Amino acid sequence: MSVYPHIIEPDSDIVGISAYKFEKKIFAMINAGITNIRIDLSSVRAIDSLGIEVLIAARNSIKLQGGSFKIIHLSEPLTQRFL
């Protein structure tokens, strides 16, 4: 596991087809051995069930490898929806 986390900043909301594209990006990193990942959601205004599923699957995969997965900088719309 690398000492410094890799920060992923989605460039769009994580809904529908963009959730699948985001999944490919995250799992390409995981499959390359990158298991210290932070997901910066400061620009994400919406996430649907597919997006949540992608985040959970990535977290579970990284944890099984002894890595670290965190969500950081939750945007205001997501904060209002989930917290």
N, C-alpha and C positions, 0 to 999 in steps of 0.2 A: 504494500500500500504506500502510495506517495505521501510525503509529509504535508505538502500543500494541496489543498482541495482544488479540483477543477470546477469552475463555476460555469453553469449553463444558464443562459438567459434566453428563454423562448422569445421569438420575434413576433409572435401572434398569440391569440387566445388558444387554449388547449381544448379544442372542441372538434368533433367530427373528424374529417380527414387530416386536419393539422395534428390531432392527437396521435395518429398513426405515424406521421412524419417525425414527430417529437420522440415517439417510442423508438424508431429506427436510430435516431441520433444518440439517444441515451444508451441503447443496448450495443451500438457499435463501440462506444467508449468502454462499457463494461466488458465486452468480449475482447477488447484490446488490453484488458488488465487494469483499467482505471477504476478503482473502487473507493475513491475519496471524492465524492461529488456533492456539490451544493447546487440547488435549483433556485435561481433568483426569479421570483414571481412579481417583481415590482412593475413590470409592463403588462402583465396578464390581467385582463379585466373579467374574463369568464373562463370557467373550466366545467366540462360536463362529466358524465359518468365514465366515458372512455378515457378522458384525461386523468381522472382520479385513479382509474384502474392502471394506467401506465405508471403513475407515480408509485403506487403500491407495489406493482410488479418489480420496478427498478429497485425500490427500497429492499424488498425481500431478497432479490438476487444479490445485491451488494452485501447485505447482512450475512447471507450464507457464506460469502467469501471472506468474512471478517472485516469488511470495509465500513465506511462511514457515509451516510446519506442524510442530508438535511435540506429542508425548505427554508429559504431566507427571503427577507424583504417582501412579505405578502402585501399586495396592492390593497388600497383602501376598499375597492369593491369586493375583493375576496375576503378581506377582514370582516366586513359587514355581513357577508353571507355565511361565513363559517365560524366566527368567534363571537 
